[in-house]
Protein backbone atom coordinates (compact mmCIF):
# COMPACT_ATOMS: atom_id res chain seq x y z
CA UNK A 1 0.00 0.00 0.00
CA UNK A 2 1.32 3.40 -0.98
CA UNK A 3 1.69 6.11 1.72
CA UNK A 4 -0.50 8.47 -0.30
CA UNK A 5 -3.33 5.94 -0.23
CA UNK A 6 -3.07 5.42 3.53
CA UNK A 7 -3.42 9.15 4.24
CA UNK A 8 -5.88 10.13 1.54
CA UNK A 9 -7.25 13.66 1.88
CA UNK A 10 -10.80 14.21 3.04
CA UNK A 11 -13.53 14.07 0.49
CA UNK A 12 -14.11 17.64 -0.84
CA UNK A 13 -17.81 17.26 -0.01
CA UNK A 14 -16.94 16.44 3.61
CA UNK A 15 -14.64 19.49 3.85
CA UNK A 16 -17.30 21.76 2.39
CA UNK A 17 -19.94 20.27 4.69
CA UNK A 18 -17.65 20.72 7.72
CA UNK A 19 -16.93 24.34 6.73
CA UNK A 20 -20.63 25.01 6.23
CA UNK A 21 -21.36 23.54 9.66
CA UNK A 22 -18.68 25.75 11.28
CA UNK A 23 -20.15 28.82 9.56
CA UNK A 24 -23.62 27.94 10.82
CA UNK A 25 -22.30 27.46 14.37
CA UNK A 26 -20.66 30.91 14.23
CA UNK A 27 -23.84 32.46 12.82
CA UNK A 28 -25.85 30.75 15.55
CA UNK A 29 -23.56 32.18 18.25
CA UNK A 30 -23.75 35.68 16.74
CA UNK A 31 -27.52 35.51 16.58
CA UNK A 32 -27.65 34.32 20.20
CA UNK A 33 -25.60 37.34 21.29
CA UNK A 34 -27.81 39.63 19.23
CA UNK A 35 -30.90 38.12 20.85
CA UNK A 36 -29.43 38.68 24.33
CA UNK A 37 -28.70 42.30 23.42
CA UNK A 38 -32.22 42.79 22.09
CA UNK A 39 -33.67 41.30 25.28
CA UNK A 40 -31.60 43.68 27.43
CA UNK A 41 -32.72 46.63 25.31
CA UNK A 42 -36.34 45.50 25.64
CA UNK A 43 -35.97 45.56 29.44
CA UNK A 44 -34.52 49.09 29.26
CA UNK A 45 -37.41 50.20 27.05
CA UNK A 46 -39.88 48.75 29.55
CA UNK A 47 -38.21 50.69 32.38
CA UNK A 48 -38.30 53.90 30.34
CA UNK A 49 -41.98 53.29 29.58
CA UNK A 50 -42.69 52.86 33.30
CA UNK A 51 -40.83 56.13 34.04
CA UNK A 52 -42.95 57.97 31.49
CA UNK A 53 -46.14 56.48 32.92
CA UNK A 54 -45.07 57.50 36.45
CA UNK A 55 -44.34 61.04 35.21
CA UNK A 56 -47.77 61.20 33.52
CA UNK A 57 -49.49 60.15 36.75
CA UNK A 58 -47.40 62.67 38.75
CA UNK A 59 -48.50 65.44 36.37
CA UNK A 60 -52.13 64.59 37.04
CA UNK A 61 -51.51 64.64 40.80
CA UNK A 62 -49.64 67.96 40.65
CA UNK A 63 -52.51 69.63 38.80
CA UNK A 64 -54.73 68.94 41.81
CA UNK A 65 -52.09 69.82 44.41
CA UNK A 66 -51.50 73.58 44.07
CA UNK A 67 -50.34 74.93 47.41
CA UNK A 68 -49.72 71.43 48.76
CA UNK A 69 -46.52 70.37 50.44
CA UNK A 70 -44.59 67.61 48.67
CA UNK A 71 -41.38 65.65 49.00
CA UNK A 72 -38.87 66.54 46.30
CA UNK A 73 -36.40 63.75 45.40
CA UNK A 74 -32.76 64.82 45.42
CA UNK A 75 -31.37 61.41 44.41
CA UNK A 76 -29.78 58.51 46.28
CA UNK A 77 -32.79 58.25 48.60
CA UNK A 78 -32.63 61.89 49.78
CA UNK A 79 -35.69 64.14 49.75
CA UNK A 80 -36.51 67.68 50.78
CA UNK A 81 -39.83 69.33 51.51
CA UNK A 82 -41.30 71.64 48.94
CA UNK A 83 -44.49 73.46 48.12
CA UNK A 84 -46.22 73.52 44.75
CA UNK A 85 -46.55 77.19 43.85
CA UNK A 86 -47.64 76.81 40.22
CA UNK A 87 -49.22 73.55 39.10
CA UNK A 88 -49.70 74.77 35.52
CA UNK A 89 -46.01 75.13 34.55
CA UNK A 90 -43.00 72.84 34.71
CA UNK A 91 -39.49 72.47 33.38
CA UNK A 92 -38.95 69.74 30.80
CA UNK A 93 -35.54 68.31 29.95
CA UNK A 94 -35.06 68.84 26.21
CA UNK A 95 -31.68 67.10 26.29
CA UNK A 96 -28.03 68.13 26.50
CA UNK A 97 -28.67 70.16 29.65
CA UNK A 98 -31.37 72.34 28.10
CA UNK A 99 -34.67 72.74 29.96
CA UNK A 100 -37.86 74.24 28.55
CA UNK A 101 -40.69 75.87 30.42
CA UNK A 102 -43.92 74.05 29.46
CA UNK A 103 -47.51 74.17 30.59
CA UNK A 104 -49.16 71.04 31.97
CA UNK A 105 -51.07 70.20 28.78
CA UNK A 106 -47.94 70.52 26.61
CA UNK A 107 -46.05 68.36 29.08
CA UNK A 108 -48.75 65.69 29.00
CA UNK A 109 -48.74 65.79 25.21
CA UNK A 110 -44.95 65.44 25.16
CA UNK A 111 -45.14 62.44 27.49
CA UNK A 112 -47.84 60.87 25.34
CA UNK A 113 -45.65 61.32 22.24
CA UNK A 114 -42.69 59.72 24.02
CA UNK A 115 -44.92 56.88 25.17
CA UNK A 116 -46.14 56.22 21.60
CA UNK A 117 -42.56 56.34 20.33
CA UNK A 118 -41.50 53.79 22.95
CA UNK A 119 -44.46 51.57 22.09
CA UNK A 120 -43.40 51.59 18.43
CA UNK A 121 -39.78 50.85 19.37
CA UNK A 122 -40.92 48.03 21.65
CA UNK A 123 -43.08 46.54 18.88
CA UNK A 124 -40.24 46.76 16.35
CA UNK A 125 -37.87 45.20 18.86
CA UNK A 126 -40.35 42.41 19.63
CA UNK A 127 -40.68 41.72 15.89
CA UNK A 128 -36.90 41.55 15.59
CA UNK A 129 -36.69 39.25 18.63
CA UNK A 130 -39.23 36.94 16.99
CA UNK A 131 -37.29 37.02 13.70
CA UNK A 132 -33.94 36.27 15.37
CA UNK A 133 -35.52 33.49 17.46
CA UNK A 134 -36.99 31.95 14.33
CA UNK A 135 -33.62 32.10 12.56
CA UNK A 136 -31.94 30.52 15.61
CA UNK A 137 -34.46 27.67 15.60
CA UNK A 138 -33.98 27.16 11.87
CA UNK A 139 -30.18 27.04 12.20
CA UNK A 140 -30.45 24.66 15.18
CA UNK A 141 -32.56 22.28 13.07
CA UNK A 142 -30.05 22.52 10.19
CA UNK A 143 -27.12 21.87 12.53
CA UNK A 144 -28.88 18.89 14.05
CA UNK A 145 -29.51 17.48 10.59
CA UNK A 146 -25.89 18.09 9.55
CA UNK A 147 -24.51 16.42 12.66
CA UNK A 148 -26.66 13.33 12.07
CA UNK A 149 -25.65 12.92 8.40
CA UNK A 150 -22.26 11.24 9.12
CA UNK A 151 -24.00 8.72 11.38
CA UNK A 152 -26.37 7.76 8.57
CA UNK A 153 -23.48 7.39 6.12
CA UNK A 154 -21.55 5.18 8.55
CA UNK A 155 -24.58 2.95 9.11
CA UNK A 156 -25.06 2.59 5.34
CA UNK A 157 -21.41 1.55 4.89
CA UNK A 158 -21.67 -1.10 7.61
CA UNK A 159 -24.72 -2.66 5.98
CA UNK A 160 -23.06 -2.86 2.52
N, C-alpha and C positions, 0 to 999 in steps of 0.2 A: 504494500500500500504506500502510495506516495504521500509525503508530508502535506502537500497542498490539499489532498483529498481529506486527510484527517482533520484539518482545521479549515474547512470550507467556510466562506463568509456567510453571514445571515442572508436569508432570502430577502431581496429588495422589498417585497410586499410586507414582510415582518418588520423591517426597519421603518418603513413608511407608517405602518400601523402603530408601532411603538412611539414614533415621533408625534403622530396625531394624538395618541393617548396622553403623552406628556403635555402637549399644547392644551388639550381639554382640561387636564388637571390644573394647569396654571390659570386658565380662564375661569375655572370653577373657584379657585382660591381668590382671584381678583373680584369676582362677582360676590363672593361671601363677604369680603372686606367692604365692598360698596354697599351691600345690604346692611351691614352693621352700622356704617356711617349714616345711611338713610334713616335707620331706626333711631339713632342718637339725635339726628336733626328733627325727626318727628316729635321726640320727647321735648326738645327745646321749643318747637312751635307750640306744643300743647301748653307748656308753661307760660309762654308769651300770651297765648290766647286767654289763659286764666288771669294773667295780670291785667289785660285789657278789660275783661269782664269785671274784675274787682274795681278797676278805676271807674267803669261805667256806673256801677252800683254806688260807689262813693260820691260820684257827681250828683246822683239822685238824692242821696242823703244830705249832702251839703246844701242843696237848694232849699231844703226844709229847715236848715239849722242856723239861719242867720242869727247872730248874737249869741249862739251857743258856745260853750267851752268844749274844746277838743284836745286830744293828744296828738302831737305832731311828731312823727317818726324822724329821728336824727340818724338812724343807722346803727347797726351792731347791737340792737336791742335797747337803745336809748331813746327816750321820748321827752318832750317838753310840753307844757300846757300852752294852749293858744286859744284865741277867740276868733270866730268867723265874723269879719267885719263886712265883707261884701261877698255874698253867695252867687252873684251873677257874673263875676269875672275870675279868671284864673290864668296862671302862666303855663304855657305848653312848651315842652322841649321840642324844638324844631330840628335838633341835631347840631353837632359840632359846637356845643356850648352856646347856642343861640336859643333864646326863649321868646315866645310871642304871647302877647296879652290877648286872650280870647274870651268871648262870652260863653255862658254855659251851653247854649244851643250849638254853637260852633264846635265847642269841645266835644259834645256828644256825637255830633256828626263826624268829626275827625276820628273818634274812637270807633264808630260804626264802620267807617271806611277801612280802618286798620284791621278790624275784625273780619270784614269781608275779604280783604287781601290775604289774611292768614288762612281763612277757610279755603280759598283757592289754592294757596301754596300747599296746604295740608292735603287737599284732594289730589293735586298733581303729584305730591310726594307719595301718597298712598297708591296711586296708579303705577308709579315707577317701582315701588316696593313689590307690587303684584307682578309686574313685568320681570323684574330681576329674580324673584322667587320662582316664577315659571321657567325662566331660562336655567336657573340652578337645577330644578327638578329634571328638565330635559337633558342637561349635560350629565347629571347623575345616572339617568337611565342609559344614556349612550355609553358612559364609562363602565357601567355594570355589564352591558352587552359586550363591550370590547374585552373586558377582563375574563369573560366566560368563553370567548371564541377559542383561545388556545386549548382549553379543556376539551371542547368538542372535537377539535382536530386530533388531539392525542387519543381520545377514545376511538375515533374512526380508524386511526392507524393501528391500534391494538386489535381491532376486529378484522382487519384485512389479512 
